[in-house]
Amino acid sequence: MSDVLLGHVLAVDAGTTGVTCLVVRADGEVVGRGYREIAQHFPEPGWVEHDADGIVDAVREAGREAIAAAGVEPVCIGITNQRETVVVWERRTGRPLRRAIVWQDRRTADRCRALAGEAEWIRTRTGLETDPYFSATKLEWLLGPGGVRAEVGEAALLAGDVVAGTIDSYIVARLTDGAVHATDPTNASRTMLFDIDRREWSDQLCAMFGVPMAMLPEVRASSGDFGTASADWFGRPIPIRGVAGDQQSALFGQGAWAPGQGKNTYGTGAFVLMNVGATRPPAAPGVLTTIACDERGQPVYALEGAIFIAGAAVQWLRDALGIIADADETEALARSLTSNDGVYFVPALTGLGAPAWEPAARGTIVGLTRGSGRAHLARAAIEAMAYATRDVLVLMSERAGVRFDRLRVDGGAAANDWLMQFQADVLGVPVERPAIVETTALGAAGLAGIAAGVWPTASAFLSTRRPTVFAPDAARPGLDEARQGWQRAMRAAVAWARDVEGAR
């Protein structure tokens, strides 16, 4: 093997709750790791914000920690990020002008409801639902009355002196000391400002949301040149050669490069993606159409179901209720029960994503009795991830006319064996979990490493994976009744959100 093929890649995974950095060797082994948590800010109910400076500080610290642990110098950097979160900053200095508004934030729900008449038009061009989840209404709010536009003036926006982007763009800008203002198609397709047929920013959408196109980043291929991180960040200049939104990065990292292949990432939320190839399917409500990557990092289409709350429900049990001390406790608690005893938790703590798309929904627990305890709540939180995943997959199958023959999984909650077996059982297909579940970061490493020559092909990048397979137990008792109970709980949560007249 040549010296190039023995190279190492620094993968930067800037997630919602923290930044993970991995140094990945050409044989697929992770030889260095660093992590820093990101502070969460909740200034008002339904609002979620991050300090963008804090994110890049976490990138620096976690990256240096990973490189020190590996004891090697990476040949390139790959970046993956929480999508939809948007930042506005001074291009020359990199100074953020407001806190970043996070993808979970619901402050623009009223604005999205007011756009109901334009929803089909927006869906046709972007593949997205008109929902606060996406970046456009967040950026409109940041620029709006009393916001950045009033502070800096329209001329600064039109000249591109003040710019905007998703977290990948901000990290690239800071690492390159402002030399590069760029994103990739996977992130651009999540903004609700990007025409996914023409694969370029839409002047009509930008006008609708009051966003000057001069503010927006150049869109570059996911596997390619994004400039060079200066020596101030990691000790020496390192080229940035890959960028992708976290879920598309995980899809790439799982090797789902052909139509009909897909994955689910169980993170803060859960995100089901299915590659549908080079031809875009017809726009349809319930699931999203987005841009993903083929084996060369070039754009293809994917269907996506975004479940806003997954692992975050377990965090809520730990941090808000205090009924567990650690997320790992949930597996033992779930196993301690022979059934859920009719207790269901619809964790709509930030509204409901796919397939209901109801931003007014709130967390709903049904079926409690005097005999219910913390084990029931823990099991209900885990089961919710599996049921919601099934809901999305069923809808995708109907929309695309294809069916998963297996589900590839990753993310933190995928380490829970009980959840993985339950997921296989409720789906009725095998679930495959890779040895390293951090495929979001590994996908970013792959996109960068292929561009830099660390791996000669995508197949070489994937060749070291050895998954664990969870086969479905068709004889598991009570599955039909359990699925029906979940649907009943979902109807209750949606009905509560929509029964505005009945509350008066």
Disulfide bonds with the S-S distance in Angstrom:
none
